[in-house]
Amino acid sequence: METTLFYFVLINTITILAGYVFVQKSMVWQSWLLLFLSVLIVYFLFIDTHAILRMFGLITTAFTCMKVVSATVGYQRKIIKLTFKQWLFFSLTWAGMKADLFETLGNKPLPDGNRLIRFGLNRIFFGLLLVFAAHGIVLLHLNPDMRYVLVSMILLTAFSLILHFGLLNISAGIWRFLGVNTYPLFNEPLKATSLTEFWSKRWNVAFSEMTSITIFRPLKDKAGSGPALMIAFMFSGLLHELAISVPVKSGYGLPMLYFMIHGSVVFVEKMLFRKNILFLQNKFFAKLWVIFWLIVPVPLLFHDRFLQEIIWPLAGLTLK
């Protein structure tokens, strides 16, 4: 295991160091090749480890490599003002995909840092309470299937609160003190009134930044907005396969199907808006629409083996 971790750290270190050169020299296809090779090597490094470690290794490496790809593509038509020090802080500490934000690192503090940190700490507290509640529910004499579904939902919500709304907001708040215009990457998703708004502005802004910079914009002029949109969702599905199905060696194709369904719904929404079919402007129906498409197909995304081998063990729980 020590050897595995050593090579894992080495690969990601090389990726970050080489990435700065790739960005400066606009080495786009090389950055994609780096992604493919790094993920492939890490996959074989972690192939016989626990599913949680395998997930951690694959997600971290893919995330690091996509920062290189996003920055390389994003800076193609820009003057690069990003210093090596700023690149390191962007690569190692910020979950967003816009490297140019860190060009202002060291400037005067920006407002809202304290608010974001307080918000993040609050969400971590409630997330931990939910994990504690899940432990209590496991001890109750409930129908096993009902208990499994209930605990799984609680744990998914808890880990999202801790990571997405907790740690990431704290990170954003800290960087604002250092002059970087960081922002919430999970921006009040319950306010979304369409799936388009949910994916583009509300949920995992880092992911939408990444797919927009590296997939949608480059393909839009060549293939058209419709095909570019579907390929962007397909790429999102591929990355979620890597993060969810590959670690547990099961459920292949289900996360991809989830994102292809969502890509199709977003495509339909755009058609409806263009044709002025405005039922989504009714807030009640719009909320129902979004909730339906988020919840009904979610077992495709978070399939049973992922829940049983990663989500439950992360909370210190096992199925009996």
C-alpha positions as YAML, in Angstrom:
chain: A
units: angstrom
residues:
- id: 1
  name: MET
  ca: [0.00, 0.00, 0.00]
- id: 2
  name: GLU
  ca: [2.86, 2.40, 0.78]
- id: 3
  name: THR
  ca: [4.26, 1.82, -2.71]
- id: 4
  name: THR
  ca: [0.83, 2.41, -4.25]
- id: 5
  name: LEU
  ca: [0.40, 5.70, -2.40]
- id: 6
  name: PHE
  ca: [3.94, 6.78, -3.31]
- id: 7
  name: TYR
  ca: [3.31, 6.30, -7.03]
- id: 8
  name: PHE
  ca: [-0.12, 7.90, -6.72]
- id: 9
  name: VAL
  ca: [1.40, 11.04, -5.18]
- id: 10
  name: LEU
  ca: [4.20, 11.00, -7.75]
- id: 11
  name: ILE
  ca: [1.79, 10.81, -10.70]
- id: 12
  name: ASN
  ca: [-0.35, 13.67, -9.41]
- id: 13
  name: THR
  ca: [2.74, 15.77, -8.62]
- id: 14
  name: ILE
  ca: [4.08, 15.25, -12.15]
- id: 15
  name: THR
  ca: [0.63, 16.12, -13.54]
- id: 16
  name: ILE
  ca: [0.56, 19.43, -11.66]
- id: 17
  name: LEU
  ca: [4.13, 20.37, -12.57]
- id: 18
  name: ALA
  ca: [3.73, 19.39, -16.23]
- id: 19
  name: GLY
  ca: [0.33, 21.06, -16.30]
- id: 20
  name: TYR
  ca: [1.81, 24.52, -15.85]
- id: 21
  name: VAL
  ca: [4.00, 23.96, -18.89]
- id: 22
  name: PHE
  ca: [1.04, 22.65, -20.88]
- id: 23
  name: VAL
  ca: [-0.97, 25.77, -20.00]
- id: 24
  name: GLN
  ca: [1.85, 28.13, -21.00]
- id: 25
  name: LYS
  ca: [2.43, 26.37, -24.32]
- id: 26
  name: SER
  ca: [-1.26, 25.68, -25.13]
- id: 27
  name: MET
  ca: [-0.60, 21.93, -25.32]
- id: 28
  name: VAL
  ca: [-4.25, 20.88, -25.58]
- id: 29
  name: TRP
  ca: [-4.06, 17.35, -27.00]
- id: 30
  name: GLN
  ca: [-1.13, 16.59, -24.73]
- id: 31
  name: SER
  ca: [-3.25, 17.56, -21.71]
- id: 32
  name: TRP
  ca: [-5.98, 15.13, -22.82]
- id: 33
  name: LEU
  ca: [-3.35, 12.42, -23.28]
- id: 34
  name: LEU
  ca: [-2.03, 13.16, -19.79]
- id: 35
  name: LEU
  ca: [-5.56, 12.64, -18.43]
- id: 36
  name: PHE
  ca: [-5.94, 9.28, -20.16]
- id: 37
  name: LEU
  ca: [-2.53, 7.92, -19.18]
- id: 38
  name: SER
  ca: [-2.63, 9.16, -15.58]
- id: 39
  name: VAL
  ca: [-6.08, 7.72, -14.90]
- id: 40
  name: LEU
  ca: [-5.13, 4.43, -16.56]
- id: 41
  name: ILE
  ca: [-1.98, 4.07, -14.44]
- id: 42
  name: VAL
  ca: [-3.82, 4.96, -11.21]
- id: 43
  name: TYR
  ca: [-6.57, 2.47, -12.08]
- id: 44
  name: PHE
  ca: [-4.03, -0.36, -12.20]
- id: 45
  name: LEU
  ca: [-2.24, 0.95, -9.10]
- id: 46
  name: PHE
  ca: [-5.44, 0.74, -7.04]
- id: 47
  name: ILE
  ca: [-7.01, -2.26, -8.77]
- id: 48
  name: ASP
  ca: [-6.64, -4.58, -5.75]
- id: 49
  name: THR
  ca: [-7.30, -2.03, -3.00]
- id: 50
  name: HIS
  ca: [-10.51, -1.28, -1.09]
- id: 51
  name: ALA
  ca: [-13.25, 0.36, -3.16]
- id: 52
  name: ILE
  ca: [-13.04, 3.59, -1.12]
- id: 53
  name: LEU
  ca: [-9.31, 3.94, -1.79]
- id: 54
  name: ARG
  ca: [-9.86, 3.11, -5.45]
- id: 55
  name: MET
  ca: [-12.52, 5.82, -5.67]
- id: 56
  name: PHE
  ca: [-10.28, 8.34, -3.93]
- id: 57
  name: GLY
  ca: [-7.35, 7.59, -6.25]
- id: 58
  name: LEU
  ca: [-9.39, 7.78, -9.45]
- id: 59
  name: ILE
  ca: [-11.37, 10.89, -8.51]
- id: 60
  name: THR
  ca: [-8.30, 12.79, -7.33]
- id: 61
  name: THR
  ca: [-6.28, 11.95, -10.43]
- id: 62
  name: ALA
  ca: [-9.09, 12.68, -12.89]
- id: 63
  name: PHE
  ca: [-9.84, 15.93, -11.07]
- id: 64
  name: THR
  ca: [-6.19, 17.04, -11.14]
- id: 65
  name: CYS
  ca: [-5.85, 16.19, -14.82]
- id: 66
  name: MET
  ca: [-9.08, 17.97, -15.74]
- id: 67
  name: LYS
  ca: [-7.73, 21.11, -14.09]
- id: 68
  name: VAL
  ca: [-4.81, 20.91, -16.52]
- id: 69
  name: VAL
  ca: [-7.13, 20.33, -19.50]
- id: 70
  name: SER
  ca: [-9.52, 23.13, -18.45]
- id: 71
  name: ALA
  ca: [-6.73, 25.65, -17.88]
- id: 72
  name: THR
  ca: [-4.94, 24.72, -21.11]
- id: 73
  name: VAL
  ca: [-8.10, 25.08, -23.19]
- id: 74
  name: GLY
  ca: [-9.29, 28.15, -21.27]
- id: 75
  name: TYR
  ca: [-6.04, 30.06, -21.75]
- id: 76
  name: GLN
  ca: [-5.73, 29.34, -25.47]
- id: 77
  name: ARG
  ca: [-6.88, 32.80, -26.48]
- id: 78
  name: LYS
  ca: [-5.83, 34.67, -23.33]
- id: 79
  name: ILE
  ca: [-2.69, 36.32, -22.09]
- id: 80
  name: ILE
  ca: [-1.38, 34.08, -19.29]
- id: 81
  name: LYS
  ca: [-0.82, 36.12, -16.13]
- id: 82
  name: LEU
  ca: [-0.94, 33.11, -13.83]
- id: 83
  name: THR
  ca: [2.31, 32.61, -11.91]
- id: 84
  name: PHE
  ca: [3.61, 29.18, -10.95]
- id: 85
  name: LYS
  ca: [2.75, 29.86, -7.30]
- id: 86
  name: GLN
  ca: [-0.81, 30.83, -8.25]
- id: 87
  name: TRP
  ca: [-1.08, 27.69, -10.41]
- id: 88
  name: LEU
  ca: [-0.05, 25.51, -7.47]
- id: 89
  name: PHE
  ca: [-2.65, 27.04, -5.17]
- id: 90
  name: PHE
  ca: [-5.33, 26.68, -7.86]
- id: 91
  name: SER
  ca: [-4.37, 23.07, -8.58]
- id: 92
  name: LEU
  ca: [-4.06, 21.91, -4.99]
- id: 93
  name: THR
  ca: [-6.65, 23.85, -3.01]
- id: 94
  name: TRP
  ca: [-9.59, 25.04, -5.11]
- id: 95
  name: ALA
  ca: [-12.29, 22.77, -6.53]
- id: 96
  name: GLY
  ca: [-13.36, 25.14, -9.31]
- id: 97
  name: MET
  ca: [-12.04, 24.94, -12.86]
- id: 98
  name: LYS
  ca: [-11.32, 28.59, -13.70]
- id: 99
  name: ALA
  ca: [-7.59, 29.06, -13.16]
- id: 100
  name: ASP
  ca: [-7.66, 32.77, -14.03]
- id: 101
  name: LEU
  ca: [-9.43, 33.51, -10.73]
- id: 102
  name: PHE
  ca: [-6.10, 32.98, -8.99]
- id: 103
  name: GLU
  ca: [-4.38, 35.72, -10.97]
- id: 104
  name: THR
  ca: [-5.59, 38.10, -8.24]
- id: 105
  name: LEU
  ca: [-4.12, 36.04, -5.39]
- id: 106
  name: GLY
  ca: [-2.51, 38.44, -2.92]
- id: 107
  name: ASN
  ca: [-4.82, 41.36, -3.68]
- id: 108
  name: LYS
  ca: [-6.92, 43.02, -0.98]
- id: 109
  name: PRO
  ca: [-9.52, 40.81, 0.76]
- id: 110
  name: LEU
  ca: [-12.94, 40.47, -0.83]
- id: 111
  name: PRO
  ca: [-16.24, 40.58, 1.09]
- id: 112
  name: ASP
  ca: [-18.35, 37.58, 2.17]
- id: 113
  name: GLY
  ca: [-15.47, 35.41, 3.36]
- id: 114
  name: ASN
  ca: [-16.80, 35.18, 6.91]
- id: 115
  name: ARG
  ca: [-20.33, 34.43, 5.72]
- id: 116
  name: LEU
  ca: [-19.18, 31.56, 3.50]
- id: 117
  name: ILE
  ca: [-17.07, 30.06, 6.28]
- id: 118
  name: ARG
  ca: [-19.94, 30.27, 8.79]
- id: 119
  name: PHE
  ca: [-22.30, 28.73, 6.24]
- id: 120
  name: GLY
  ca: [-19.85, 25.90, 5.58]
- id: 121
  name: LEU
  ca: [-19.33, 25.14, 9.27]
- id: 122
  name: ASN
  ca: [-23.09, 25.12, 9.79]
- id: 123
  name: ARG
  ca: [-23.60, 22.60, 6.97]
- id: 124
  name: ILE
  ca: [-20.82, 20.35, 8.27]
- id: 125
  name: PHE
  ca: [-22.52, 20.33, 11.68]
- id: 126
  name: PHE
  ca: [-25.88, 19.31, 10.20]
- id: 127
  name: GLY
  ca: [-24.20, 16.72, 7.97]
- id: 128
  name: LEU
  ca: [-22.54, 15.10, 10.98]
- id: 129
  name: LEU
  ca: [-25.89, 15.11, 12.79]
- id: 130
  name: LEU
  ca: [-27.40, 13.20, 9.86]
- id: 131
  name: VAL
  ca: [-24.60, 10.63, 9.97]
- id: 132
  name: PHE
  ca: [-25.30, 10.20, 13.69]
- id: 133
  name: ALA
  ca: [-29.02, 9.85, 12.92]
- id: 134
  name: ALA
  ca: [-28.28, 7.17, 10.32]
- id: 135
  name: HIS
  ca: [-26.43, 5.16, 12.97]
- id: 136
  name: GLY
  ca: [-29.51, 5.39, 15.18]
- id: 137
  name: ILE
  ca: [-31.90, 4.31, 12.43]
- id: 138
  name: VAL
  ca: [-29.79, 1.21, 11.69]
- id: 139
  name: LEU
  ca: [-30.49, 0.04, 15.25]
- id: 140
  name: LEU
  ca: [-34.26, 0.33, 14.84]
- id: 141
  name: HIS
  ca: [-36.39, -2.70, 14.04]
- id: 142
  name: LEU
  ca: [-37.54, -1.55, 10.63]
- id: 143
  name: ASN
  ca: [-38.25, -3.40, 7.43]
- id: 144
  name: PRO
  ca: [-34.74, -4.10, 6.02]
- id: 145
  name: ASP
  ca: [-35.55, -2.65, 2.58]
- id: 146
  name: MET
  ca: [-37.11, 0.47, 4.08]
- id: 147
  name: ARG
  ca: [-34.14, 0.89, 6.43]
- id: 148
  name: TYR
  ca: [-31.66, 0.48, 3.55]
- id: 149
  name: VAL
  ca: [-33.36, 3.12, 1.39]
- id: 150
  name: LEU
  ca: [-33.86, 5.56, 4.29]
- id: 151
  name: VAL
  ca: [-30.30, 5.29, 5.61]
- id: 152
  name: SER
  ca: [-28.83, 5.54, 2.11]
- id: 153
  name: MET
  ca: [-30.79, 8.73, 1.40]
- id: 154
  name: ILE
  ca: [-29.74, 10.23, 4.73]
- id: 155
  name: LEU
  ca: [-26.07, 9.40, 4.17]
- id: 156
  name: LEU
  ca: [-26.03, 10.81, 0.62]
- id: 157
  name: THR
  ca: [-27.55, 14.02, 1.97]
- id: 158
  name: ALA
  ca: [-25.12, 14.10, 4.91]
- id: 159
  name: PHE
  ca: [-21.98, 13.66, 2.80]
- id: 160
  name: SER
  ca: [-23.22, 16.27, 0.35]
- id: 161
  name: LEU
  ca: [-23.76, 18.75, 3.19]
- id: 162
  name: ILE
  ca: [-20.30, 18.04, 4.61]
- id: 163
  name: LEU
  ca: [-18.38, 18.20, 1.32]
- id: 164
  name: HIS
  ca: [-20.38, 20.22, -1.21]
- id: 165
  name: PHE
  ca: [-21.94, 22.79, 1.09]
- id: 166
  name: GLY
  ca: [-19.49, 22.59, 3.98]
- id: 167
  name: LEU
  ca: [-15.84, 22.19, 3.05]
- id: 168
  name: LEU
  ca: [-16.16, 23.81, -0.38]
- id: 169
  name: ASN
  ca: [-17.82, 26.93, 1.04]
- id: 170
  name: ILE
  ca: [-15.15, 27.18, 3.74]
- id: 171
  name: SER
  ca: [-12.52, 26.95, 0.99]
- id: 172
  name: ALA
  ca: [-14.27, 29.70, -1.00]
- id: 173
  name: GLY
  ca: [-14.45, 31.92, 2.08]
- id: 174
  name: ILE
  ca: [-10.77, 31.50, 2.92]
- id: 175
  name: TRP
  ca: [-9.62, 32.36, -0.60]
- id: 176
  name: ARG
  ca: [-11.78, 35.49, -0.63]
- id: 177
  name: PHE
  ca: [-9.70, 36.74, 2.33]
- id: 178
  name: LEU
  ca: [-6.65, 36.36, 0.08]
- id: 179
  name: GLY
  ca: [-8.09, 38.34, -2.82]
- id: 180
  name: VAL
  ca: [-9.37, 35.47, -4.98]
- id: 181
  name: ASN
  ca: [-12.92, 35.90, -6.27]
- id: 182
  name: THR
  ca: [-14.06, 32.40, -5.32]
- id: 183
  name: TYR
  ca: [-17.74, 31.54, -4.93]
- id: 184
  name: PRO
  ca: [-20.11, 28.75, -3.84]
- id: 185
  name: LEU
  ca: [-19.80, 25.83, -6.25]
- id: 186
  name: PHE
  ca: [-23.16, 24.50, -5.06]
- id: 187
  name: ASN
  ca: [-25.37, 27.56, -5.32]
- id: 188
  name: GLU
  ca: [-28.81, 27.09, -3.73]
- id: 189
  name: PRO
  ca: [-29.81, 24.15, -5.97]
- id: 190
  name: LEU
  ca: [-33.32, 23.98, -4.49]
- id: 191
  name: LYS
  ca: [-34.07, 27.29, -6.24]
- id: 192
  name: ALA
  ca: [-33.62, 25.79, -9.70]
- id: 193
  name: THR
  ca: [-36.73, 26.02, -11.86]
- id: 194
  name: SER
  ca: [-35.39, 23.94, -14.73]
- id: 195
  name: LEU
  ca: [-32.88, 21.16, -15.17]
- id: 196
  name: THR
  ca: [-30.91, 23.54, -17.40]
- id: 197
  name: GLU
  ca: [-30.57, 26.03, -14.54]
- id: 198
  name: PHE
  ca: [-29.78, 23.24, -12.08]
- id: 199
  name: TRP
  ca: [-26.81, 21.91, -14.07]
- id: 200
  name: SER
  ca: [-25.46, 25.18, -15.43]
- id: 201
  name: LYS
  ca: [-25.75, 27.51, -12.42]
- id: 202
  name: ARG
  ca: [-26.78, 25.67, -9.26]
- id: 203
  name: TRP
  ca: [-25.26, 22.21, -8.85]
- id: 204
  name: ASN
  ca: [-21.52, 21.52, -9.04]
- id: 205
  name: VAL
  ca: [-20.56, 24.69, -10.87]
- id: 206
  name: ALA
  ca: [-17.01, 23.33, -11.13]
- id: 207
  name: PHE
  ca: [-18.29, 20.45, -13.25]
- id: 208
  name: SER
  ca: [-20.34, 22.73, -15.50]
- id: 209
  name: GLU
  ca: [-17.32, 25.05, -15.86]
- id: 210
  name: MET
  ca: [-15.18, 22.09, -16.82]
- id: 211
  name: THR
  ca: [-17.54, 20.63, -19.42]
- id: 212
  name: SER
  ca: [-18.34, 24.07, -20.84]
- id: 213
  name: ILE
  ca: [-14.67, 25.01, -21.25]
- id: 214
  name: THR
  ca: [-13.36, 21.67, -22.51]
- id: 215
  name: ILE
  ca: [-16.30, 20.11, -24.38]
- id: 216
  name: PHE
  ca: [-19.29, 22.34, -25.12]
- id: 217
  name: ARG
  ca: [-17.60, 25.54, -26.33]
- id: 218
  name: PRO
  ca: [-14.97, 23.85, -28.53]
- id: 219
  name: LEU
  ca: [-17.62, 21.62, -30.17]
- id: 220
  name: LYS
  ca: [-20.47, 24.12, -30.42]
- id: 221
  name: ASP
  ca: [-19.23, 25.90, -33.55]
- id: 222
  name: LYS
  ca: [-18.16, 22.65, -35.22]
- id: 223
  name: ALA
  ca: [-21.02, 20.30, -34.42]
- id: 224
  name: GLY
  ca: [-23.83, 22.62, -33.30]
- id: 225
  name: SER
  ca: [-25.16, 23.33, -29.83]
- id: 226
  name: GLY
  ca: [-27.40, 20.23, -29.66]
- id: 227
  name: PRO
  ca: [-24.70, 17.61, -30.35]
- id: 228
  name: ALA
  ca: [-22.20, 19.58, -28.24]
- id: 229
  name: LEU
  ca: [-24.65, 19.54, -25.32]
- id: 230
  name: MET
  ca: [-25.21, 15.79, -25.53]
- id: 231
  name: ILE
  ca: [-21.48, 15.07, -25.82]
- id: 232
  name: ALA
  ca: [-20.88, 17.25, -22.74]
- id: 233
  name: PHE
  ca: [-23.43, 15.22, -20.77]
- id: 234
  name: MET
  ca: [-21.92, 12.00, -22.13]
- id: 235
  name: PHE
  ca: [-18.51, 13.13, -20.89]
- id: 236
  name: SER
  ca: [-20.03, 13.89, -17.47]
- id: 237
  name: GLY
  ca: [-21.49, 10.39, -17.47]
- id: 238
  name: LEU
  ca: [-18.09, 8.93, -18.30]
- id: 239
  name: LEU
  ca: [-16.43, 10.74, -15.40]
- id: 240
  name: HIS
  ca: [-19.16, 9.59, -13.03]
- id: 241
  name: GLU
  ca: [-18.68, 6.02, -14.24]
- id: 242
  name: LEU
  ca: [-15.04, 6.45, -13.26]
- id: 243
  name: ALA
  ca: [-15.99, 7.81, -9.82]
- id: 244
  name: ILE
  ca: [-18.92, 5.50, -9.02]
- id: 245
  name: SER
  ca: [-18.97, 2.27, -11.04]
- id: 246
  name: VAL
  ca: [-15.27, 1.61, -11.59]
- id: 247
  name: PRO
  ca: [-14.35, 1.73, -7.86]
- id: 248
  name: VAL
  ca: [-16.93, -0.96, -7.03]
- id: 249
  name: LYS
  ca: [-16.45, -2.85, -10.32]
- id: 250
  name: SER
  ca: [-20.20, -2.92, -10.88]
- id: 251
  name: GLY
  ca: [-23.10, -0.90, -12.23]
- id: 252
  name: TYR
  ca: [-21.33, -0.01, -15.46]
- id: 253
  name: GLY
  ca: [-23.48, 2.11, -17.75]
- id: 254
  name: LEU
  ca: [-25.99, 3.22, -15.12]
- id: 255
  name: PRO
  ca: [-24.42, 6.64, -14.31]
- id: 256
  name: MET
  ca: [-23.96, 7.19, -18.06]
- id: 257
  name: LEU
  ca: [-27.65, 6.46, -18.60]
- id: 258
  name: TYR
  ca: [-28.55, 8.92, -15.83]
- id: 259
  name: PHE
  ca: [-26.62, 11.73, -17.53]
- id: 260
  name: MET
  ca: [-27.89, 10.88, -21.00]
- id: 261
  name: ILE
  ca: [-31.45, 11.12, -19.65]
- id: 262
  name: HIS
  ca: [-30.64, 14.50, -18.09]
- id: 263
  name: GLY
  ca: [-28.92, 15.71, -21.25]
- id: 264
  name: SER
  ca: [-32.01, 14.77, -23.24]
- id: 265
  name: VAL
  ca: [-34.28, 16.61, -20.79]
- id: 266
  name: VAL
  ca: [-32.07, 19.73, -20.94]
- id: 267
  name: PHE
  ca: [-32.21, 19.55, -24.75]
- id: 268
  name: VAL
  ca: [-36.02, 19.33, -24.61]
- id: 269
  name: GLU
  ca: [-36.15, 22.29, -22.19]
- id: 270
  name: LYS
  ca: [-34.13, 24.43, -24.58]
- id: 271
  name: MET
  ca: [-36.54, 23.54, -27.40]
- id: 272
  name: LEU
  ca: [-39.52, 24.42, -25.21]
- id: 273
  name: PHE
  ca: [-38.03, 27.80, -24.30]
- id: 274
  name: ARG
  ca: [-37.25, 28.56, -27.96]
- id: 275
  name: LYS
  ca: [-40.84, 27.75, -28.94]
- id: 276
  name: ASN
  ca: [-42.21, 29.87, -26.06]
- id: 277
  name: ILE
  ca: [-43.90, 26.88, -24.43]
- id: 278
  name: LEU
  ca: [-43.88, 28.37, -21.00]
- id: 279
  name: PHE
  ca: [-45.25, 25.80, -18.54]
- id: 280
  name: LEU
  ca: [-41.87, 25.88, -16.78]
- id: 281
  name: GLN
  ca: [-42.48, 29.53, -15.91]
- id: 282
  name: ASN
  ca: [-45.05, 28.39, -13.39]
- id: 283
  name: LYS
  ca: [-42.91, 27.96, -10.27]
- id: 284
  name: PHE
  ca: [-44.97, 25.10, -8.86]
- id: 285
  name: PHE
  ca: [-44.85, 22.98, -12.03]
- id: 286
  name: ALA
  ca: [-41.23, 23.96, -12.62]
- id: 287
  name: LYS
  ca: [-40.22, 22.70, -9.15]
- id: 288
  name: LEU
  ca: [-42.13, 19.44, -9.67]
- id: 289
  name: TRP
  ca: [-40.42, 19.01, -13.04]
- id: 290
  name: VAL
  ca: [-36.94, 19.45, -11.58]
- id: 291
  name: ILE
  ca: [-37.60, 17.25, -8.53]
- id: 292
  name: PHE
  ca: [-39.03, 14.48, -10.70]
- id: 293
  name: TRP
  ca: [-36.01, 14.31, -13.01]
- id: 294
  name: LEU
  ca: [-33.54, 14.53, -10.15]
- id: 295
  name: ILE
  ca: [-35.11, 11.89, -7.90]
- id: 296
  name: VAL
  ca: [-36.78, 9.28, -10.12]
- id: 297
  name: PRO
  ca: [-33.67, 8.18, -12.05]
- id: 298
  name: VAL
  ca: [-31.23, 8.69, -9.13]
- id: 299
  name: PRO
  ca: [-30.90, 4.90, -8.45]
- id: 300
  name: LEU
  ca: [-29.14, 4.76, -11.81]
- id: 301
  name: LEU
  ca: [-26.49, 7.15, -10.53]
- id: 302
  name: PHE
  ca: [-26.07, 5.86, -6.98]
- id: 303
  name: HIS
  ca: [-26.59, 2.16, -7.60]
- id: 304
  name: ASP
  ca: [-26.63, -0.50, -4.88]
- id: 305
  name: ARG
  ca: [-23.00, -1.62, -5.00]
- id: 306
  name: PHE
  ca: [-21.81, 1.98, -4.67]
- id: 307
  name: LEU
  ca: [-24.07, 2.54, -1.69]
- id: 308
  name: GLN
  ca: [-23.10, -0.73, -0.04]
- id: 309
  name: GLU
  ca: [-19.32, -0.64, -0.63]
- id: 310
  name: ILE
  ca: [-18.61, 3.08, -0.34]
- id: 311
  name: ILE
  ca: [-21.39, 5.23, 1.15]
- id: 312
  name: TRP
  ca: [-22.30, 2.97, 4.07]
- id: 313
  name: PRO
  ca: [-18.66, 2.10, 4.98]
- id: 314
  name: LEU
  ca: [-17.68, 5.79, 4.81]
- id: 315
  name: ALA
  ca: [-20.17, 6.33, 7.64]
- id: 316
  name: GLY
  ca: [-18.84, 3.33, 9.56]
- id: 317
  name: LEU
  ca: [-21.92, 1.25, 8.72]
- id: 318
  name: THR
  ca: [-22.37, -2.17, 7.14]
- id: 319
  name: LEU
  ca: [-25.42, -3.98, 5.88]
- id: 320
  name: LYS
  ca: [-26.47, -6.81, 8.14]
...
